[in-house]
Amino acid sequence: MRWFPLGPGRRRADPDPARQQALLEDIRRRYGAHVRVPFPEQAAAVVPALDGDDGLAVAATVLREFADEAHAELLAQAGELYRRTGHGVAVDRRNYRPLWQAAGPELRWPLFALPGRLHPYVQVAAAATVLGDQARRYVRVADPQPPLAHLFEILDLTVAGWEYGRVPVDADAAALAGRLIATARELRAAMPEPPPLPPPVRELMRRNHTVDVREPGGHRVVGGFNPGREMRQSLLA
């Protein structure tokens, strides 16, 4: 976590790297797909564990590690695809949609099987919640642009998985997407000069497609989710 110099109205945080590492390892160990508790309940339990400025730092670390590991996994898959077929595909973490449009059937959606044991519906959802709830504090003590970029990366991969990776859209997936969008909104609102929206977000905002949302682990449709509309309402307001 990079700390800004002090300025008017800015308070310097006093980070504790040892506590941050312990927090990160604790939420890796205690929560995830190996725990027989519904994902929303696990995410809700992680949120209060990430208290204070050290918790904010860990939340940003969760997003960074998850996004970095997803990028590394897709680079490895692109390399495998090239060795197998002789056809290269670009892996641009600013916009994964062209990759999935070109090679979707050949790719494995990576977000459930990354080596860092961070689950998108548990630790990632909790980290996004913590940063969204304390966006103004985070912007005062640290650089918000890296976690904002990671939020958009994970959102890009989430929606690409629905469209091109045959990933079912259940209530947990829709809740994650909604949380990523909401936290991006809160961080941008707290920034004096938010950066431009990334290309995949702008592309999705031009669409008005609603996907069926099914119950977790089942086939019954329980609602709908329109990514483009959600992004327009949150990020253009």
Beta strands, then each sheet from edge to edge (+ up, - down):
strand 1: 211-214
strand 2: 221-225
sheet 1: 1+ 2-
end
